[in-house]
Amino acid sequence: MAASRKQKPDLQKKVHEVPHKPGVYLMRDRFNRVIYVGKARDLRKRVSSYFLPSKLAQADLKTRAMLDATWDFETHTVRSDAESVLLEGKLIKEYRPRYNVSFRDDKRFLVVRGDLSEEWPRFRLARFKKDDGSRYFGPYAHAGALRQTLNFMRKKFGVLTFGRGAPTERELKSSTYQLPVRLSEISAEQYRERVAQACDFLEGHSREMISTLEAEMRKAAEKMDFEKAAELRNMVEDLRNTTRPTRRFTRGSLPATIDPLADVRALADALRLPGVPHVMECFDISNISTTHVVASMVCFRDGVPDKNNYRRYRVRTVEGQDDFASMAEVVRRRYSRVLLQISDTGNRRP
């Protein structure tokens, strides 16, 4: 029995193949499941530190348990620290590794939303991109840098970056520290030209403006005005962090941990099915108090989630908490409908 067990591989040799570049790393257990996702400015240094004897001796219980369970790792390089933060967050939300805590909730990175259908468009912060006709920029990994960039845009372009709806009386008639222009002195068309310039700036057309700020920073330093020079330096760094082009990591571009078709075939073999299942539907019952019983159904097609066919049900005929009766009702309603559709259309696939 002991001789048949797989030998844990020596990962120290693999570490030497890791590049000295920013990126993310994934730790896997002996079943090839992702158990931890991390980011690093230097992947070689970060990953190699896990396998040093001194590191293991000083590690806390959680890290020691994670390293004991690690049988393999993989790395993915990116172009910047900001991209590593974005990719790390996406991977943790995708795979929900048991040794990660951060990013496992539904919190999202900030995006900037501009509703150009408004007469006086404003730039606002948001967490989600919606299909509402607005223009969205981001996501942005550095929230602090993004807020400083919006402050800069407000002063440089004279655009609104807070509030809602049409400009207030104060915004129209007064120039303030936040908005150093009287909007009553320009037309809505002129304001929209400023909004277009701000949009170009957020899309990365900022090299000339950053060069101007760098020249001002050098002049301030020559005049021994180091406080202003430091302020300009921080502003340049924030603008670069915000306007630097970053890749958008979508589900299709993330590193895959499974082979859907191979897993479906393995499932068919394990259950001794006559063929490979093309559609799988899974149900769950939830009880909210004793008065509200609901059910959910998820659907997979060829091993891939088919979210367009996810369904929710409110249980109608069952009183109290009775999961078996509730499941029977939901399954009966679901497949009565499927059989009716088959009889009407002749299509045997739901």
Secondary structure, 3 states (H helix, E strand, C coil): CCCCCCCCCCCHHHHCCCCCCCEEEEEECCCCCEEEEEEECCHHHHHHHHCCHHHHHHCCHHHHHHHHHCCEEEEEECCCHHHHHHHHHHHHHHHCCCCCCCCCCCCCCEEEEECCCCCCCEEEEECCCCCCCCEEEEEECCHHHHHHHHHHHHHHHCCECCCCCCCCHHHHHCCCCCCCCCHHHCCHHHHHHHHHHHHHHHCCCCHHHHHHHHHHHHHHHHCCCHHHHHHHHHHHHHHHHHHCCCCCCCHHHCCCCCCHHHHHHHHHHHCCCCCCCCEEEEEEEEEECCCEEEEEEEEEECCEECHHHCEEEECCCCCCCCHHHHHHHHHHHHHHHHHHHHHHHCCCCC
